[in-house]
Amino acid sequence: MALPLLPGLSLRRNIGGENFHKSQHWGFCNNVPMLFEEKPGIGGQPLLDQRPKPKYSEFPEGMGSNPPAWIAFDKQVLNFDAYFKEEVPDKNQELYRIRHCKIYFYLEDDTIQVTEPHVLNSGIDQGTILRRHRIRLPPPHEDQFYTVHHFNINIDVNFYSRIFKIVDCDLYTKNFLKKMGIRVNPPGTRPADPYITERQQMALDLTLVGQLAHDMQLVVTDPAWSSESSKYSFVCCVQLNALTEQTAAGLSSKNVSTNPLHPYERFDTLKQFLEYDGQVLGFSCVWNDSECQYYGPRELVLRYYLSDDTIDIREVLPENSGRDVVPLFLKRDKLPKDAPTEMYQPGTITNYTLLNVLGRSGRNKGWYIRDPLQTGAVHQEFYKDCDLKIGAVINVWGRKMVICDCDEFTKEYYRKKYGIEDFTPVQYKAPPPPKPEKPIPPYTGFGSEEDSLCSCKSLLPKAPHKDFRKFLEKDRYGMESNTLRFGAKFITDSPIDKDRKFIISYFLGNDTISVFEYTERNTGIPGGRFLERGRIKKPGQELFKSEPSEYYKAHDLFVGARVCFHGHSFLLVDADEYTFSYMEKNANEFPVADIGVILMKLKDKTESRSKEIRKTFATTDPEHTNVVDYDTFSSASPSIWNARLISSIVLLFVFAVVLLQAGSSFDWISECCHSINNDIQNWIVSVAGGAFSEHEIMTLGRHYGVRDDSQIDLTFLLAVAHEKLKKNSFENFDQLSAVFIYNDREKCGVLPYDTCRTICKSFRLPLSDELLENLLTKYEDDHKLVNYKMFVNELNWRENQIRPVPTVKGRRKGRDSDPVRSSTHVLGNGQTSQIGVWGVSISSDCWTRVYHLAAAAFLTFTPTRVFGP
């Protein structure tokens, strides 16, 4: 009878407790009502005989870290070596076998995994024996799971009625168990498998027998084994069982191989396969089929596979041959030379011959030896690569085929391996007659010529084929327009039309041309589109003809060329910078822009006067300094070098500077410069005998033209920049300066060139790329760093006013007044020159380039330099 719960009568010491209720055994798990038997007794405290069942491994305090086990022991596994015995009820040679395995215990969630390492040629399905999961203890504790406390060395664990014996563990597992306070047992031993031991002993006995047989020139082996080397002759056959038992003790001490000897000769085909896999010799063959006399010889393709010496043959069927299409004429296999032959019995053709001289009844008790003389063996010869040559006749199962030709790979193979150089093909049939040309009817006038021609090639007319590859390569992409633009004017005597200016655009993507006319006031001509975009035929061609018409191409358009578009004759007088650069980059397509071709022409024209030129310069340079001053050069030989013309150019140039300083009109000076430019060009044309076009002269001038960027005046650059900024109302200089300071992490006042250029581009400064680059270069120091404070301060047109740049007002007359050339007088196109320090930009750099060109042309024949330092 229980005592009442009164003070002095209760054994409980928690006097003053408030909770004395009985624990509720019913609860919810995943919203499902369930019965829980593991809840404590009175007041949430366990009874005297009640112990809570641990769900996971309990670790002592201080082990691991404060986080839970699945975080503290993540990717930490205990590794145990174990084995178990498996019964073998269906064999009398072995009653059981020993299977070794590994037990992995995952500390994060108490899961267990059992795996068995793979053993070669074991015949057993090995790998994972138990998947990773929590395993319950055997009865009567099946309500609990295995924890880390249930594992140790030299103990048995029961996983689903299979007993595993733990014999060892790794070093990490031992250290972990010791830290847990578990006394680790000493490692155990692994028992040997009786069947494996028996097989190893048999292998050792056979090895000893083979060693003894080799000494006695005998080859005695067991049919259950195979070997690589057994090419020995034999003298006699004796039974060696007694000798084996007597000499086993003596031979066991020697270092003999445990691999058994085999009676079979091994043919190693793996090396040939690995070396020649994927390499096939191809031959063209001909077979004169006697049953098909009216169809001629039958063409076949023979393929020889170097990896395994096999051959297959495929027939090449002509159109409308009437024969069935089959995949192969001969399937892939080795081709015998003497086929067809009589059928052999199974087992007649083998790679070896065995003599059963010591046969016995019973399994694995007979002894066999190989016959090295191959008595009664049937030998077959197969076609090899050395038998296949051009002109050779091969026997394909009774059909005589002639090898006529081979492919390039086959030729190279025979050239390297056999040194054959003659690969003349065998002509087995007359060449086919040439195909008659189909007459093309003349153009009817309906549609384009290409469209009309397509209606003659097929019954169903198709659209003419377009060159999409050229379109993709030459179409506009980014800043690359692939469009050549030329300035042109009419070739006419009409006073109204001769001053009209045009722009001719040639589109490289599809060889089309469009013409636009400049709009000029008070001329009565509206301007705008003059000729719509399209391909233009060259003049002087018949309209209704069979041959295709010739159209204008890119190489037909150059400065100085005369073209006729639908009855309108044009003279190309200039081109933009992109056109000149594109033609010079692709000089192989444009002969007028090829500097090498032009120099050769110039050399041919002036070679007759080369001796006189050398003599003149040698006379003026008696000390052989290879330098001639300008005065001596200008007065050397007016007949050879028109020095008076050059002197007058220089004098007029200096005079123009003086006039500009005095405030004279710039238009008049520009006219004088252009007139001198025409005189120099006319003089070069006269020296060359009229063999040079204007484009070739300009190419020479561009090639030998020298532009010194250091001579560009900073004041002029700032004046042009201020003008651009004023026109676009750019005033965000404070913001620009703040961004520069933000990027200057070291606060040294300078930034790299690329960083400054990127910041200016982000603010979208209305300056051309070349103008911006020149300005940034002016503010660079010796370390290529830009002083951004001075750059922004000088660029601020509100605080730092600079005198405006004098520009050309009004319209120029003459050749350089066309729109294309006149657009190049602003700085930034790379084709301008400066006069003095006033920052005057003149679009007449061509004559300065010709000035250098004249010296370079004559230097082709003499090493003497024309200009001094």
C-alpha positions in Angstrom: 0.0 0.0 0.0 1.4 3.3 -1.1 2.0 6.0 1.6 0.0 9.2 1.4 1.8 12.2 -0.1 2.2 14.0 3.2 5.1 15.8 4.8 7.3 13.3 6.6 5.7 10.2 4.9 7.0 10.7 1.3 10.4 9.6 0.1 10.6 12.4 -2.4 12.9 15.2 -1.5 11.4 17.9 -3.9 9.3 19.4 -1.2 7.7 22.5 -2.4 7.0 21.2 -5.9 3.9 22.5 -7.7 3.5 20.0 -10.6 2.2 16.6 -9.6 0.1 15.7 -12.6 0.5 12.4 -14.5 2.1 12.9 -17.9 -0.2 12.7 -20.9 0.6 9.7 -23.1 -1.4 10.9 -26.1 -0.1 13.6 -28.4 0.2 14.6 -32.0 3.0 13.9 -34.5 2.7 15.7 -37.8 -1.0 16.5 -37.0 -1.7 12.7 -36.4 -2.8 11.6 -32.9 -0.4 9.0 -31.5 0.4 7.2 -28.3 3.8 8.1 -26.7 5.1 5.6 -24.2 8.3 7.3 -23.4 6.8 10.2 -21.5 8.0 10.7 -17.9 5.9 9.9 -14.8 4.6 12.4 -12.2 5.0 16.1 -12.8 7.2 15.6 -15.8 9.8 13.7 -13.7 10.8 10.1 -14.5 9.9 7.4 -12.0 12.5 5.5 -10.1 12.7 2.6 -12.5 12.1 4.7 -15.6 14.9 5.7 -17.9 14.4 7.8 -21.0 15.5 6.0 -24.2 18.0 8.1 -26.1 17.1 8.9 -29.7 20.6 9.8 -30.8 24.1 9.4 -29.5 24.8 11.2 -26.2 28.1 13.0 -26.1 29.7 14.2 -22.8 29.8 17.9 -22.1 32.6 19.7 -23.7 32.6 17.5 -26.8 32.2 19.2 -30.0 30.7 22.7 -30.1 27.5 24.2 -28.9 25.6 23.7 -32.1 23.6 20.5 -32.6 25.2 17.2 -33.7 24.1 17.6 -37.3 26.1 20.8 -37.5 29.0 20.0 -35.1 29.7 16.6 -36.6 28.9 17.3 -40.2 30.9 15.1 -42.7 32.5 13.2 -39.8 32.3 9.4 -40.2 33.7 6.5 -38.1 35.2 3.8 -40.2 35.4 0.1 -39.0 36.8 -2.9 -40.8 34.6 -6.0 -40.4 33.8 -9.3 -42.0 31.0 -11.8 -42.0 30.6 -15.5 -42.9 28.3 -16.5 -45.7 27.2 -20.1 -46.1 27.6 -21.8 -49.5 25.1 -24.7 -49.5 25.4 -25.7 -53.2 29.1 -26.4 -53.4 31.2 -29.2 -51.9 34.5 -27.4 -52.4 33.6 -24.7 -49.9 31.1 -24.7 -47.1 31.3 -21.0 -46.4 33.2 -17.9 -47.6 34.6 -15.0 -45.8 33.4 -11.6 -47.1 35.3 -8.5 -45.9 33.4 -5.2 -45.6 33.5 -1.7 -44.1 31.1 -0.2 -41.7 30.6 3.6 -41.7 28.9 5.3 -38.8 27.8 8.9 -39.5 28.0 11.0 -36.3 25.6 13.7 -37.5 22.5 11.5 -37.5 23.6 8.0 -36.2 23.1 6.4 -39.7 25.0 3.3 -40.7 26.2 2.2 -44.1 27.9 -1.2 -44.9 29.9 -1.6 -48.1 32.0 -4.4 -49.6 35.1 -3.5 -51.6 35.2 -4.9 -55.2 37.4 -7.9 -55.7 38.5 -8.7 -59.3 36.9 -11.8 -60.8 35.1 -12.7 -57.6 31.8 -13.5 -59.3 29.9 -11.9 -56.5 27.8 -8.8 -56.6 29.7 -6.4 -54.4 29.4 -2.8 -53.4 26.8 -1.4 -51.0 25.4 -4.1 -48.7 23.3 -1.8 -46.5 22.2 1.6 -47.6 22.7 4.5 -45.2 20.0 4.6 -42.6 19.4 4.1 -38.8 19.5 0.5 -37.8 17.5 -0.9 -34.8 19.0 -3.1 -32.2 18.2 -6.8 -32.2 15.4 -8.0 -30.0 14.5 -7.5 -27.2 15.7 -3.9 -27.7 14.2 -3.4 -31.2 12.6 -0.1 -30.1 16.1 1.5 -29.9 18.7 2.3 -32.5 22.5 1.8 -32.7 24.5 4.6 -31.3 28.3 5.3 -31.1 28.4 3.4 -27.8 27.6 0.1 -29.5 30.7 0.0 -31.6 34.2 -1.1 -30.6 37.0 -3.4 -31.9 36.7 -7.2 -31.5 32.9 -7.2 -30.9 30.0 -8.5 -32.9 27.2 -6.4 -34.3 23.9 -7.7 -35.6 22.4 -6.0 -38.6 19.2 -7.7 -39.6 20.2 -11.1 -38.4 23.6 -11.0 -40.0 26.6 -11.0 -37.6 29.4 -8.7 -38.5 32.8 -9.0 -36.7 34.6 -5.7 -36.2 38.4 -6.3 -36.4 39.9 -2.9 -36.8 39.2 0.8 -37.4 41.1 3.8 -38.7 43.1 6.3 -36.5 40.4 9.0 -36.5 37.9 6.5 -35.1 40.2 5.3 -32.4 40.9 8.9 -31.3 37.2 9.8 -31.3 36.3 6.7 -29.2 39.0 7.5 -26.7 37.7 11.1 -26.3 34.3 9.6 -25.7 35.7 7.6 -22.8 35.4 4.3 -24.5 38.2 1.8 -24.0 39.3 0.7 -27.5 40.1 -3.1 -27.7 43.2 -4.3 -29.6 42.8 -5.1 -33.3 41.7 -8.5 -34.3 42.8 -10.8 -37.2 41.0 -11.5 -40.4 40.4 -15.2 -41.1 41.4 -16.5 -44.5 38.9 -17.8 -46.9 39.4 -21.6 -47.3 38.5 -21.7 -51.0 40.9 -18.8 -51.8 43.6 -20.5 -49.8 43.0 -23.8 -51.7 43.2 -22.0 -55.1 46.4 -20.2 -54.2 48.0 -23.5 -53.1 47.0 -25.0 -56.4 48.6 -22.1 -58.3 51.8 -22.5 -56.2 51.9 -26.2 -57.0 51.4 -25.6 -60.7 54.1 -23.0 -60.7 56.5 -25.4 -59.1 55.6 -28.0 -61.6 56.1 -25.6 -64.5 59.5 -24.5 -63.1 60.6 -28.2 -62.9 59.2 -29.0 -66.4 61.2 -26.0 -67.8 64.4 -27.4 -66.4 63.6 -30.9 -67.9 62.5 -29.3 -71.2 58.9 -30.4 -70.6 55.7 -28.4 -70.7 53.1 -29.7 -68.3 50.1 -27.6 -67.5 46.6 -27.7 -66.3 43.7 -27.0 -68.7 42.0 -24.8 -66.1 44.7 -22.1 -66.5 46.1 -20.0 -69.4 49.6 -18.4 -69.9 51.5 -16.0 -72.2 54.6 -18.1 -72.8 54.6 -21.8 -73.6 56.6 -22.1 -76.8 58.8 -25.0 -75.7 59.6 -28.2 -77.3 59.2 -31.4 -75.4 61.2 -34.7 -75.3 59.0 -37.0 -73.3 56.0 -37.2 -71.1 56.2 -38.4 -67.5 54.0 -38.2 -64.6 55.2 -35.5 -62.2 53.0 -35.9 -59.2 55.6 -37.7 -57.1 58.3 -35.3 -58.3 56.2 -32.3 -57.3 55.7 -33.6 -53.8 59.4 -34.3 -53.4 60.7 -31.0 -54.9 58.0 -28.7 -53.6 59.8 -28.0 -50.4 63.1 -27.2 -52.2 61.5 -25.0 -54.9 59.2 -23.1 -52.5 62.2 -21.3 -51.1 63.0 -19.9 -54.5 61.6 -16.7 -55.9 59.3 -18.3 -58.5 56.2 -16.6 -60.0 52.8 -17.6 -58.7 51.2 -17.0 -62.1 50.3 -20.3 -63.8 51.8 -21.4 -67.1 49.4 -21.8 -70.0 49.4 -24.1 -73.0 48.0 -21.5 -75.3 49.9 -19.1 -77.4 48.5 -15.6 -76.9 48.0 -13.3 -79.8 48.2 -9.7 -78.6 45.7 -7.7 -80.8 45.2 -4.9 -78.3 48.3 -3.0 -79.3 47.4 -3.1 -83.0 43.8 -1.9 -82.1 45.0 1.0 -80.0 47.6 2.1 -82.6 45.4 1.9 -85.7 41.9 2.4 -84.4 39.9 4.5 -86.8 42.5 4.3 -89.6 41.1 2.8 -92.8 42.8 2.4 -96.2 40.5 3.1 -99.2 40.9 1.6 -102.7 38.9 1.9 -105.9 38.4 -1.6 -107.5 36.9 -2.9 -110.7 35.2 -6.2 -111.3 34.5 -7.4 -114.8 31.3 -9.4 -114.3 31.0 -12.0 -117.1 27.2 -12.2 -116.6 26.8 -8.4 -117.3 28.6 -7.9 -120.5 26.4 -5.0 -121.7 26.9 -2.8 -118.6 30.7 -2.6 -118.5 32.8 -3.2 -115.4 31.3 -2.8 -111.9 32.9 -0.2 -109.7 33.6 -1.0 -106.1 35.2 0.6 -103.0 37.4 -1.6 -100.9 38.1 -0.5 -97.3 40.9 -2.2 -95.3 40.7 -1.7 -91.5 44.2 -1.5 -90.0 43.0 -2.1 -86.5 42.1 -5.8 -87.1 43.1 -6.5 -90.8 39.5 -6.9 -91.9 38.0 -5.9 -95.3 34.6 -4.8 -96.5 33.5 -3.9 -100.1 30.8 -1.5 -101.2 29.5 -1.2 -104.7 29.2 2.2 -106.4 25.9 2.0 -108.5 25.5 4.4 -111.3 22.2 6.2 -111.9 19.5 4.1 -113.5 21.6 0.9 -113.3 18.6 -1.3 -112.5 20.4 -3.1 -109.7 19.1 -3.4 -106.1 20.8 -1.1 -103.6 22.4 -3.1 -100.9 24.5 -1.8 -98.0 27.6 -3.9 -98.6 28.9 -6.0 -101.4 31.0 -7.9 -98.9 30.6 -7.6 -95.1 33.5 -6.8 -92.9 35.7 -9.8 -92.2 39.1 -11.2 -92.9 39.5 -12.1 -96.6 41.2 -15.4 -97.4 43.4 -15.6 -100.4 42.4 -19.1 -101.6 38.7 -18.7 -101.1 36.4 -20.5 -101.8 37.5 -23.7 -100.2 35.7 -26.7 -98.8 34.0 -26.4 -95.5 36.0 -27.4 -92.4 34.7 -29.3 -89.4 34.3 -27.3 -86.2 37.6 -27.2 -84.3 39.7 -27.8 -87.3 41.0 -24.3 -87.6 42.6 -23.3 -84.3 45.6 -21.2 -83.2 47.2 -24.1 -81.3 47.3 -28.0 -81.1 47.0 -29.9 -77.8 48.1 -33.4 -77.0 46.2 -35.2 -74.3 49.0 -37.6 -73.3 48.3 -37.7 -69.5 44.6 -37.6 -69.4 42.7 -38.7 -66.3 39.2 -39.0 -65.2 38.0 -36.4 -62.8 37.8 -32.6 -62.7 41.1 -30.6 -63.0 43.1 -33.8 -62.9 44.2 -34.1 -66.6 47.5 -32.9 -67.9 47.9 -31.5 -71.4 50.9 -30.3 -73.5 51.0 -28.2 -76.6 52.3 -29.5 -79.9 54.9 -27.0 -81.1 55.1 -28.7 -84.5 51.4 -28.0 -85.2 50.9 -31.5 -86.5 47.8 -31.6 -88.7 47.0 -27.9 -88.3 45.2 -26.1 -91.1 46.9 -22.8 -92.1 44.9 -20.0 -93.9 46.4 -17.0 -95.5 44.5 -13.7 -95.4 45.1 -10.5 -97.4 47.2 -8.0 -95.5 48.0 -4.3 -96.3 51.2 -5.4 -98.1 49.1 -7.3 -100.7 47.0 -4.4 -101.6 48.7 -2.2 -104.3 47.5 -0.3 -107.4 47.3 -2.8 -110.3 47.1 -5.9 -108.0 44.4 -8.5 -108.7 42.8 -9.9 -105.6 40.5 -12.9 -105.2 37.2 -12.0 -103.5 35.6 -15.4 -103.0 36.2 -16.4 -106.6 35.8 -12.9 -108.1 38.9 -11.3 -109.6 39.0 -7.6 -108.8 41.6 -5.1 -110.0 42.8 -2.3 -107.6 42.8 0.9 -109.7 43.3 3.8 -107.3 43.5 4.8 -103.7 42.8 7.9 -101.5 45.4 10.4 -100.2 45.6 8.8 -96.7 46.4 5.4 -98.2 49.1 7.0 -100.4 50.7 8.6 -97.4 50.5 5.4 -95.4 52.2 3.3 -98.2 54.8 6.1 -98.7 55.8 6.1 -95.0 55.7 2.3 -94.4 56.8 0.7 -97.7 58.5 3.6 -99.4 56.2 3.4 -102.5 56.1 6.6 -104.6 54.4 5.4 -107.8 50.6 5.7 -107.4 49.6 6.0 -111.1 45.9 5.0 -111.3 44.8 2.2 -113.7 42.5 3.5 -116.5 39.8 0.9 -116.8 37.4 2.9 -119.0 37.4 5.6 -121.5 36.9 9.1 -120.2 33.3 10.3 -120.5 32.6 12.7 -123.4 32.4 16.3 -122.5 28.9 17.6 -121.6 27.5 19.7 -124.4 27.1 23.3 -123.4 23.6 24.4 -123.1 22.9 27.5 -125.2 21.6 30.4 -123.2 18.9 32.4 -125.0 19.3 36.1 -125.1 17.8 38.4 -122.5 14.1 39.1 -123.1 14.0 42.4 -121.3 11.5 41.3 -118.6 12.9 41.4 -115.1 16.6 41.4 -114.3 19.1 39.3 -116.3 19.6 36.9 -113.4 15.9 36.4 -113.0 15.4 35.7 -116.7 18.4 33.3 -116.7 16.9 31.2 -113.8 13.7 30.6 -115.9 16.0 28.9 -118.5 17.8 26.6 -116.1 14.8 24.8 -114.5 11.2 24.1 -115.3 10.1 25.7 -112.2 11.6 29.2 -112.0 13.5 30.0 -108.9 14.7 33.3 -107.4 18.3 34.2 -108.3 20.9 33.2 -105.7 22.3 35.9 -103.6 25.8 36.0 -102.1 24.8 35.9 -98.5 28.4 35.3 -97.3 29.5 38.5 -98.9 26.5 40.3 -97.5 27.3 39.1 -93.9 31.0 40.1 -94.3 30.5 43.5 -95.9 27.2 44.6 -94.3 27.3 47.6 -91.9 28.4 46.5 -88.5 28.9 49.1 -85.7 31.1 51.9 -86.9 32.2 49.9 -89.9 29.9 51.1 -92.6 31.5 49.2 -95.5 30.4 52.0 -97.8 32.8 53.9 -100.1 31.8 57.5 -100.7 33.3 59.7 -103.5 32.8 63.3 -104.4 31.9 63.7 -108.1 31.0 66.3 -110.6 29.5 66.3 -114.1 31.8 66.0 -117.2 30.0 68.5 -119.3 30.6 71.9 -121.0 27.2 73.2 -119.7 27.9 76.2 -117.4 24.8 75.1 -115.4 25.7 71.5 -114.8 29.5 71.7 -114.4 29.3 73.2 -110.9 26.9 70.6 -109.6 28.3 68.5 -106.8 27.4 64.9 -106.1 28.2 62.1 -103.6 28.5 58.6 -105.1 28.1 55.8 -102.5 29.2 52.3 -103.3 27.8 49.6 -100.9 30.2 46.7 -100.6 27.6 44.3 -99.3 25.7 43.9 -102.6 27.7 46.0 -105.1 25.0 48.7 -105.4 25.5 52.4 -106.1 23.5 55.4 -105.1 24.0 59.1 -106.1 23.0 62.1 -104.1 23.3 65.8 -105.1 24.1 68.7 -102.8 21.4 71.3 -102.5 22.6 74.7 -103.4 20.7 77.9 -103.0 19.6 80.0 -106.0 20.6 77.4 -108.6 17.1 76.2 -109.5 18.2 72.6 -108.9 16.4 70.9 -105.9 19.2 68.4 -105.1 18.7 65.3 -102.9 18.5 61.8 -104.4 19.8 61.8 -108.0 20.0 58.1 -108.6 18.3 55.4 -106.6 20.4 52.6 -105.1 21.0 49.7 -107.4 23.5 47.9 -109.6 24.7 49.9 -112.6 25.8 48.3 -115.9 28.9 49.6 -117.6 28.2 51.5 -120.8 28.7 50.2 -124.3 27.1 46.8 -123.8 24.3 45.2 -125.9 21.0 45.0 -124.2 19.6 41.7 -125.6 22.5 39.2 -125.5 23.2 35.8 -124.0 26.3 36.7 -122.0 25.8 38.3 -118.6 26.4 42.1 -118.4 29.3 43.7 -116.6 28.5 45.9 -113.7 30.5 48.5 -111.9 32.7 47.0 -109.1 34.5 48.6 -106.2 37.9 48.7 -108.0 36.3 50.7 -110.9 35.7 53.7 -108.6 38.7 55.8 -107.5 39.7 59.5 -107.4 40.2 60.6 -111.0 38.1 57.9 -112.5 35.4 58.7 -115.2 32.2 56.7 -114.9 28.9 56.8 -116.8 25.7 56.0 -114.9 22.8 55.7 -117.3 24.1 58.3 -119.8 25.4 60.7 -117.1 29.2 61.0 -117.1 30.8 61.7 -113.7 34.4 62.6 -112.7 35.3 61.4 -109.2 37.3 64.2 -107.6 37.6 63.2 -104.0 36.7 60.6 -101.3 36.3 60.6 -97.6 38.8 59.3 -95.1 37.1 56.0 -94.6 37.3 55.2 -98.3 41.0 56.0 -98.5 41.7 53.9 -95.4 39.6 51.0 -96.6 41.3 50.9 -100.0 44.8 51.1 -98.5 44.0 48.3 -96.1 42.7 46.1 -98.9 45.3 47.1 -101.5 45.1 43.7 -103.1 41.6 44.6 -104.4 42.5 48.2 -105.3 45.6 48.6 -107.4 45.4 52.4 -107.2 45.9 52.2 -103.4 48.8 49.7 -103.5 51.9 51.7 -102.6 54.2 48.8 -103.8 52.7 48.8 -107.3 52.8 52.6 -107.4 56.5 52.8 -106.5 57.4 50.2 -109.1 55.6 52.3 -111.7 57.4 55.4 -110.5 60.7 53.6 -110.6 60.1 52.4 -114.2 59.2 55.9 -115.4 62.2 57.7 -113.8 64.9 55.0 -114.1 66.4 56.4 -117.3 67.4 59.6 -115.3 68.7 57.8 -112.2 72.4 58.2 -113.1 72.0 61.9 -113.6 70.2 62.3 -110.3 73.0 60.4 -108.4 75.7 62.4 -110.0 74.0 65.7 -109.1 73.6 64.8 -105.4 77.1 63.4 -105.2 78.5 66.7 -106.6 76.6 68.7 -104.0 77.8 66.4 -101.2 81.6 66.2 -101.5 82.2 65.1 -97.9 79.7 62.1 -98.2 77.7 63.2 -95.2 74.5 61.9 -96.9 72.9 65.3 -96.0 72.1 68.2 -98.3 70.9 71.5 -97.1 67.8 73.1 -98.6 69.6 76.0 -100.4 72.0 73.6 -102.1 69.1 71.2 -102.9 66.9 74.0 -104.4 69.8 75.3 -106.7 71.2 71.9 -107.6 69.6 71.1 -110.9 66.4 72.8 -112.0 66.2 70.5 -114.9 66.1 67.4 -112.7 64.2 68.7 -109.7 61.9 71.7 -110.3 63.4 73.6 -107.3 62.0 76.9 -108.5 58.5 75.6 -108.1 59.2 74.3 -104.6 61.0 77.6 -103.6 58.0 79.6 -104.8 55.7 77.3 -102.7 57.7 77.9 -99.6 57.9 81.7 -100.2 54.1 81.9 -100.7 53.6 79.8 -97.6 55.6 82.3 -95.5 53.8 85.1 -97.2 50.5 83.6 -96.2 51.5 83.5 -92.6 52.5 87.1 -92.7 49.2 88.1 -94.2 47.3 86.1 -91.6 49.2 87.9 -88.9 48.3 91.2 -90.5 44.6 90.3 -90.6 44.2 89.5 -94.3 41.3 87.4 -95.7 41.7 83.7 -95.2 39.7 82.9 -98.3 42.2 84.5 -100.6 45.1 82.7 -99.0 43.2 79.4 -99.3 42.7 80.0 -103.0 46.5 80.5 -103.5 47.3 77.3 -101.6 44.9 75.3 -103.7 46.4 76.7 -106.9 49.9 75.7 -105.8 48.5 72.3 -104.9 47.2 71.9 -108.5 50.6 73.1 -109.8 52.5 70.4 -107.8 50.1 67.7 -108.9 50.4 68.7 -112.5 54.3 68.7 -112.2 54.3 65.2 -110.7 52.0 64.0 -113.5 54.3 65.6 -116.1 57.4 63.8 -114.5 55.6 60.5 -114.5 54.5 60.9 -118.1 50.8 60.9 -117.3 50.9 57.2 -116.1 49.6 58.1 -112.6 46.0 58.7 -111.7 45.0 61.3 -109.2 44.2 58.6 -106.7 47.7 57.1 -107.0 49.3 60.5 -106.4 47.1 61.0 -103.3 48.1 57.5 -102.1 51.8 58.5 -102.4 51.1 61.7 -100.5 49.2 59.9 -97.7 52.0 57.2 -97.4 54.9 59.7 -97.1 53.0 62.4 -95.3 54.3 63.1 -91.8 52.2 64.5 -89.0 53.9 65.4 -85.7 51.3 65.4 -83.0 53.6 67.3 -80.7 53.2 70.4 -82.9 49.5 70.6 -82.3 48.9 73.9 -80.5 47.2 73.5 -77.1 45.5 76.8 -77.4 44.0 75.8 -80.8 42.7 72.5 -79.3 41.1 74.3 -76.4 39.5 76.8 -78.7 38.0 74.1 -80.8 36.8 72.3 -77.7 35.2 75.4 -76.2 33.4 76.0 -79.5 32.0 72.5 -79.4 31.0 72.7 -75.8 29.3 76.1 -76.3 27.2 74.8 -79.2 26.0 71.8 -77.2 25.5 73.9 -74.0 27.6 71.7 -71.8 28.2 73.2 -68.3 28.5 70.1 -66.0 32.1 70.9 -65.1 31.5 70.7 -61.3 30.0 67.3 -61.6 32.8 66.2 -63.9 35.5 67.4 -61.5 33.7 65.6 -58.6 33.8 62.3 -60.5 37.5 62.7 -61.2 38.2 63.4 -57.5 36.1 60.3 -56.5 38.1 58.0 -58.8 41.4 59.5 -57.4 41.7 57.2 -54.4 45.2 58.4 -53.5 44.3 62.1 -53.9 47.4 62.8 -55.9 45.7 64.9 -58.6 46.5 62.6 -61.5 44.7 59.6 -63.1 45.6 57.1 -65.8 44.7 58.1 -69.4 42.2 55.3 -69.9 40.3 56.3 -66.7 40.1 59.9 -67.7 38.9 58.9 -71.2 36.2 56.6 -69.7 34.9 59.4 -67.4 34.7 61.9 -70.3 32.8 59.4 -72.4 30.4 58.7 -69.5 29.5 62.4 -69.4 29.1 62.4 -73.2 31.4 65.3 -74.0 30.5 66.6 -77.4 34.1 66.2 -78.6 35.4 63.9 -81.3 37.6 61.0 -80.3 40.8 62.4 -81.8 40.2 65.9 -80.2 39.6 64.3 -76.8 42.7 62.1 -77.1 44.9 65.0 -78.1 43.7 67.1 -75.2 44.3 64.4 -72.7 47.7 63.7 -74.1 48.6 67.4 -73.6 48.0 67.1 -69.9 50.0 63.9 -69.4 53.2 63.8 -67.3 56.3 61.6 -67.7 54.5 58.7 -66.1 51.6 58.9 -68.6 49.2 60.2 -65.9 46.7 63.0 -66.7 46.4 66.1 -64.5 42.6 66.1 -64.4 42.3 69.3 -62.3 44.1 71.4 -64.9 42.3 69.5 -67.7 38.8 70.3 -66.3 39.8 73.9 -65.4 41.1 74.6 -68.9 38.0 72.9 -70.4 35.6 75.2 -68.5 34.6 77.7 -71.1 32.6 79.7 -68.6 35.6 80.7 -66.4 38.5 80.5 -69.0 37.6 82.3 -72.2 39.8 81.6 -75.2 40.0 83.5 -78.4 37.7 81.9 -81.0 39.4 80.0 -83.9 39.3 81.8 -87.2 37.4 79.6 -89.6 36.9 79.7 -93.3 33.7 81.5 -94.2 32.0 81.5 -97.5 32.2 78.8 -100.2 35.5 77.8 -101.7 35.9 77.5 -105.4 37.9 75.0 -107.4 38.5 71.4 -106.8 38.7 71.5 -103.0 35.3 73.2 -102.7 33.4 70.0 -103.1 31.5 68.9 -100.0 33.6 65.8 -99.3 37.0 67.6 -99.3 35.7 70.7 -97.6 34.4 68.6 -94.7 38.0 67.7 -93.7 39.2 71.1 -92.7 38.0 70.7 -89.1 40.4 69.1 -86.6 39.8 65.5 -85.8 39.9 63.7 -89.2 43.7 63.2 -89.1 44.2 65.0 -92.4 44.9 68.7 -91.4 48.0 70.8 -91.0 48.7 73.9 -88.8 50.3 77.2 -89.7 52.4 78.8 -86.9 50.9 79.3 -83.4 47.7 81.0 -84.4 45.9 77.7 -84.7 44.7 78.1 -88.3 43.4 74.8 -89.7 43.9 74.5 -93.5 42.6 71.5 -95.5 45.6 71.5 -97.9 47.9 68.9 -96.4 48.2 67.1 -99.8 50.9 69.5 -101.1 53.0 69.1 -98.0 52.9 65.4 -98.4 53.9 65.7 -102.1 56.8 67.8 -100.8 58.0 64.7 -98.9 57.0 62.5 -101.7 59.3 64.1 -104.2 62.3 63.4 -102.1 61.2 59.8 -101.4 60.7 59.0 -105.0 64.2 60.1 -106.0 65.7 58.4 -103.0 64.7 55.1 -104.6 67.8 55.5 -106.8 70.3 57.1 -104.4 71.0 56.7 -100.6 71.6 60.4 -100.2 69.1 62.2 -98.1 67.5 65.4 -99.4 66.7 67.3 -96.3 69.1 68.1 -93.5 68.3 68.1 -89.8 
